[in-house]
Amino acid sequence: MSRLPSIYADPALYDLVHAEGTDDEVWLLTHLAQRHGCGIKTALEPACGTGRCLAGLLRRGWRVEGYDVSAAMLAFTRKRLAGWGGRVKLARGEMASYRPARRFGLIFNGLSTFRHLTSEREALAHLRLMAGALEPGGVFLLGLDLSVYGQDEPDEEVWECRRGGRRARHVVMSIPAEPETRRERIINFVTTPRGARETVLESSYDLRSYSAAEISELIKKSSLRIEAAYGYDGKDAILGGPERALWLALKPR
Ligand SMILES: C[S@@+](CC[C@H](N)C(=O)[O-])C[C@H]1O[C@@H](n2cnc3c(N)ncnc32)[C@H](O)[C@@H]1O
């Protein structure tokens, strides 16, 4: 595993910049679970971060499990979900090796987090472990951004985030991947006011890139198949079509 981006060491800041849209994301997860799953309201989130989605699922009556490699993220999530007792299990774990002790109606891994696994061996190991942790009829929702080599341009997105008394400005830049190296460079700047001054947290890291053909090939090598694809807004999409940020609904073969 490559070194973790420094923004993951500040869970409260990570949570602030990802808070907006979380309710919609949780709604979409439950909607897709209803459409493609087996009706069992148990969910696993690999690399669960601050548990923002797990919290939303708990409020909707689900039992949840999450794991993450970062001790700081887990400590934050434990505190956040402390009131839910036996409905929650949290653990420290690596996507390429964590084997859950039980099965789930829904497994979800979004925000291109799967692309932190920088080798095919690790990525396949994760897919196989998750396939083995699905209830019969359960669904694994994998959310990731795809590359179109030779066409992708460097990109920059800016968000202003505000919650309670806290504010932040989040700038995410990306440098496209080459098919030879399969590395997309992501550079994050999060600026927060601290009294009369501003603090800037810079964090840069590489994610493994996937074209539509590459993710499709990888999934074929696992014991999963692609049942459907959706845009992040939940609209029907086609793998290899114009929509590049996708949720793939994966089912065991
Ligand atoms: C983009 S955040 C996503 C967090 C959460 N899933 C969400 O949607 O907000 C990525 C998370 O992946 C975790 N992570 C990165 N590499 C990992 C790995 N190899 N195994 C487990 N967790 C990992 C980081 O600690 C971080 O919490």
The ligand as an ORCA input file, in Angstrom:
! r2SCAN-3c Opt
* xyz 0 1
  C     -11.624      8.771      0.002
  S     -11.637      8.128      1.633
  C     -13.223      7.326      1.610
  C     -13.809      7.161      2.960
  C     -15.257      6.705      2.959
  N     -15.404      5.468      2.241
  C     -16.144      7.788      2.372
  O     -16.875      7.502      1.414
  O     -16.122      8.911      2.888
  C     -10.513      6.826      1.548
  C     -10.351      6.001      2.821
  O      -9.642      4.824      2.460
  C      -8.752      4.476      3.498
  N      -7.750      3.620      2.856
  C      -6.839      3.958      1.920
  N      -6.166      2.887      1.509
  C      -6.674      1.822      2.209
  C      -6.416      0.428      2.208
  N      -5.489     -0.085      1.411
  N      -7.145     -0.377      3.019
  C      -8.103      0.150      3.846
  N      -8.381      1.469      3.895
  C      -7.691      2.294      3.074
  C      -8.251      5.804      4.022
  O      -7.737      5.702      5.327
  C      -9.531      6.631      3.939
  O     -10.258      6.577      5.124
*
